[in-house]
């Protein structure tokens, strides 16, 4: 992403990187700390250990997995298991449920909401506006996002998606900054859940459109920022990707990477102090993406 508040800088500074990591089979419903088992499942020690090693000085990593494709029946079964699971994570709760500024991840929520409302006839959507949706996703075009944000209801889009997909950690920007769409908040678990349920909750044609735009992700964003970090370039085949970056909300720099590949959703949300450049943040996310890809049985990596 970029957003009007973004500042693009580079530099190499050795500091801890706090990251939330969700690895799912089309449904994120659990969280664990290194070496801890999620109730009803095996310890994800390999994935976590490799991700931690890839990051170097990692604060906390959360892992969430579900082994079945999301259908209405499997969603109900998975949610029943989730209700029984133990909660593991930092002292403040599972990191997979920790709120992060969305940066450009909010564009996924916007696209789903606008397409859903256009389909049910509550709004009209022109061909030009549909083109803005596509560019907002594939090129992370910020002016396109800003136009659509103002035109189609702003923060209410985020609220409606959060309600429709049951995303408890997702919400719009605070009332004092309603236009700063990149400062909406979400969690790794919520993003993974949203993408997992997209083919079930959204109309199939709308879900297919969002995923196709994600598969068209360009090496460089509309503002010139290099989108090839994290999971972009790590996974083989034709993954559906969304990247996000932003500085400096609360003195932090954020770099996010999301991918859908077959039945698997992978979400990487990261945060470093603003004194750490994008170079260091990118390198850490690249390493984590490659490590996770190898551990979940996907060959490749940088």
C-alpha positions in Angstrom: 0.0 0.0 0.0 0.8 3.3 0.4 -1.5 5.8 2.1 -1.3 9.6 2.4 0.5 9.1 5.7 3.1 6.7 4.3 6.8 7.5 4.3 9.0 5.2 2.2 12.5 4.9 3.6 15.2 2.3 3.6 17.9 1.3 6.1 19.4 -1.6 7.9 19.0 -1.6 11.7 19.0 -4.7 13.9 16.0 -4.5 16.1 13.2 -6.9 17.0 10.3 -7.3 14.6 6.9 -8.0 16.0 4.9 -10.1 13.6 1.6 -11.8 13.4 1.6 -14.9 11.2 -1.5 -16.9 10.2 -1.1 -20.0 8.0 -4.4 -21.6 7.2 -6.1 -24.1 4.9 -8.8 -21.6 3.9 -9.9 -20.9 7.5 -7.9 -19.3 10.3 -9.2 -20.3 13.7 -6.4 -20.9 16.1 -3.2 -19.4 17.5 -0.1 -20.7 19.2 3.2 -19.7 20.6 6.3 -21.6 19.6 6.2 -25.2 20.8 2.6 -25.0 22.0 -0.2 -27.1 20.6 -3.5 -25.7 19.6 -6.3 -27.7 21.2 -7.3 -30.6 18.9 -4.2 -30.3 16.7 -0.5 -31.1 16.6 2.1 -28.5 17.7 3.0 -26.3 14.7 6.6 -26.2 16.0 8.2 -26.6 12.6 6.4 -23.7 11.0 6.8 -21.4 14.0 10.5 -22.3 14.5 11.4 -21.7 10.9 9.4 -18.4 10.8 11.2 -17.2 14.0 14.5 -18.2 12.6 13.8 -16.4 9.4 12.8 -13.2 11.2 15.9 -13.3 13.5 14.9 -11.3 16.5 11.2 -12.0 16.4 8.9 -10.8 19.1 5.9 -13.2 18.8 4.5 -15.4 16.0 1.0 -16.7 15.8 0.0 -19.7 13.6 -3.5 -20.7 12.7 -4.5 -23.7 10.5 -7.6 -25.5 9.3 -7.2 -28.5 7.1 -10.5 -28.5 5.1 -11.7 -26.3 2.3 -14.2 -23.7 3.4 -17.8 -24.8 2.8 -20.9 -24.0 4.8 -20.6 -27.3 6.6 -16.9 -27.1 7.2 -17.1 -23.5 8.5 -19.7 -24.6 11.1 -17.5 -27.5 12.2 -14.4 -25.4 12.3 -16.0 -22.7 14.4 -17.2 -25.4 16.8 -13.6 -26.5 17.2 -12.5 -22.9 17.5 -14.9 -22.4 20.4 -13.2 -25.3 22.2 -9.6 -24.3 21.5 -7.2 -23.0 24.1 -5.9 -19.5 23.6 -2.2 -19.2 23.4 0.0 -16.1 22.8 1.4 -13.1 24.4 0.3 -11.7 27.7 -2.1 -9.5 25.8 -3.7 -12.5 24.0 -2.9 -14.4 20.9 -0.9 -12.3 18.5 -3.1 -13.6 15.6 -5.8 -11.6 17.3 -3.8 -8.5 17.9 -5.0 -5.4 16.0 -2.7 -3.9 13.4 -3.3 -0.9 11.1 -4.6 -2.5 7.9 -2.5 -0.4 5.5 -3.8 -1.7 2.1 -5.4 -4.8 3.5 -8.5 -2.6 3.9 -8.8 -2.5 0.1 -9.9 -6.2 0.1 -12.7 -5.3 2.5 -13.7 -2.4 0.4 -13.8 -4.4 -2.8 -15.9 -7.1 -1.3 -18.4 -4.6 0.2 -18.8 -2.6 -3.0 -19.3 -5.6 -5.2 -21.8 -7.1 -2.8 -23.8 -3.9 -2.6 -23.7 -3.5 -6.4 -25.0 -7.1 -6.9 -27.9 -6.6 -4.5 -28.8 -3.3 -6.2 -28.3 -1.1 -3.2 -25.7 0.9 -5.2 -24.8 1.4 -8.8 -21.3 0.5 -10.1 -20.1 1.9 -13.3 -17.4 0.3 -15.5 -15.0 3.1 -14.6 -15.6 2.4 -10.8 -15.1 -1.3 -11.4 -11.8 -0.4 -13.0 -10.9 1.6 -9.9 -11.6 -1.5 -7.8 -9.2 -3.6 -10.0 -6.4 -1.0 -9.8 -6.9 -0.6 -6.1 -6.1 -4.3 -5.7 -3.6 -5.1 -8.4 -1.5 -1.9 -8.3 -2.5 -0.9 -4.7 -3.6 2.4 -6.2 -4.2 4.8 -3.3 -6.1 7.6 -5.2 -8.5 4.9 -6.5 -9.0 3.7 -3.0 -9.6 7.2 -1.7 -12.2 7.9 -4.4 -14.1 4.7 -3.6 -13.8 5.3 0.1 -15.5 8.6 -0.1 -18.0 7.6 -2.8 -19.2 4.4 -1.1 -19.5 5.0 2.6 -16.0 5.0 4.1 -15.7 3.3 7.4 -19.2 1.8 7.1 -17.8 -0.6 4.5 -15.4 -2.0 7.1 -18.1 -2.3 9.7 -20.4 -4.2 7.3 -17.7 -6.6 6.2 -16.7 -7.2 9.8 -20.3 -8.0 10.7 -20.8 -10.2 7.6 -17.7 -12.3 8.1 -17.6 -12.2 11.9 -14.3 -10.4 12.2 -14.1 -9.2 15.9 -10.7 -7.5 15.5 -11.6 -5.5 12.4 -12.9 -1.9 12.5 -12.8 1.5 10.7 -10.4 4.3 11.5 -11.2 6.2 14.6 -13.7 9.0 14.4 -11.0 11.7 14.5 -9.4 10.4 11.3 -12.3 9.0 9.2 -10.7 9.5 5.9 -7.4 7.7 6.8 -8.5 4.4 5.4 -5.1 2.8 6.0 -5.6 3.3 9.7 -8.6 0.9 9.8 -7.6 -2.0 12.0 -7.6 -5.8 11.6 -5.9 -8.9 12.8 -4.0 -11.7 11.0 -6.8 -14.1 12.1 -9.5 -11.8 10.7 -7.7 -11.3 7.3 -7.2 -15.1 7.0 -10.8 -15.7 8.0 -12.1 -13.2 5.5 -10.2 -14.7 2.6 -11.2 -18.2 3.7 -14.8 -17.4 3.7 -14.8 -15.1 0.7 -16.0 -17.9 -1.7 -18.7 -18.9 0.7 -20.1 -15.5 1.9 -19.6 -13.4 -1.3 -21.3 -14.2 -4.6 -19.0 -16.6 -6.4 -18.4 -14.2 -9.3 -17.5 -11.4 -6.9 -15.1 -13.7 -5.0 -13.6 -14.8 -8.3 -13.1 -11.1 -9.3 -11.3 -10.1 -6.1 -9.0 -13.2 -6.3 -8.3 -12.6 -10.0 -7.3 -9.0 -9.3 -5.0 -10.3 -6.5 -3.4 -12.7 -9.0 -2.7 -9.7 -11.3 -0.6 -8.0 -8.6 2.1 -5.9 -10.3 5.8 -5.8 -9.3 5.5 -2.1 -8.7 2.5 -0.3 -7.2 0.9 2.7 -8.7 3.1 5.0 -6.6 6.3 3.2 -7.6 6.8 1.1 -4.4 8.2 -2.3 -5.1 5.6 -4.8 -4.1 7.9 -7.8 -4.4 8.3 -8.6 -0.7 7.1 -11.2 1.8 5.0 -13.7 -0.1 5.3 -12.0 -3.5 7.9 -14.0 -5.4 8.1 -16.6 -2.6 5.3 -18.9 -3.7 5.2 -20.8 -7.1 2.3 -20.9 -9.5 -0.1 -18.0 -9.6 -1.0 -17.0 -6.0 -3.5 -14.3 -5.3 -1.6 -11.6 -3.5 -2.2 -8.4 -1.6 0.6 -6.3 -0.2 0.5 -3.4 2.2 2.9 -0.9 3.7 2.7 2.3 5.7 4.6 4.6 8.0 4.4 6.0 10.7 1.2 5.3 12.7 2.1 5.6 16.4 5.8 5.7 15.5 5.6 2.3 13.8 6.3 1.1 10.2 4.0 -1.6 8.9 4.6 -4.1 6.1 2.0 -6.8 5.3 1.8 -9.6 2.8 -1.2 -11.9 2.1 -1.5 -14.8 -0.4 -4.1 -17.3 -1.5 -2.7 -20.4 -3.2 -5.1 -23.2 -4.0 -6.8 -24.1 -0.7 -4.2 -22.3 1.4 -4.3 -18.8 2.8 -1.2 -17.2 4.3 -1.2 -13.9 6.2 1.9 -12.0 7.3 1.4 -8.8 9.3 4.5 -7.0 10.6 5.5 -4.0 12.6 8.8 -2.3 13.3 9.8 1.0 14.8 9.9 3.9 12.3 13.6 4.1 12.9 13.9 0.8 11.1 13.9 1.2 7.3 11.9 -0.7 4.8 15.0 -2.6 3.7 15.2 -4.4 7.1 11.5 -4.9 7.3 11.3 -6.3 3.8 14.3 -8.7 4.4 12.6 -10.1 7.5 9.3 -10.6 5.8 11.0 -12.2 2.8 12.7 -14.7 5.0 9.6 -15.5 6.9 7.6 -15.9 3.7 10.2 -18.3 2.3 10.4 -20.3 5.6 6.7 -20.6 5.9 6.3 -21.6 2.2 8.8 -24.4 2.7 7.2 -25.7 5.9 3.7 -25.8 4.5 4.9 -28.0 1.7 5.2 -25.3 -1.0 8.6 -25.4 -2.8 10.3 -22.3 -3.6 11.6 -19.2 -1.9 14.1 -16.5 -2.5 
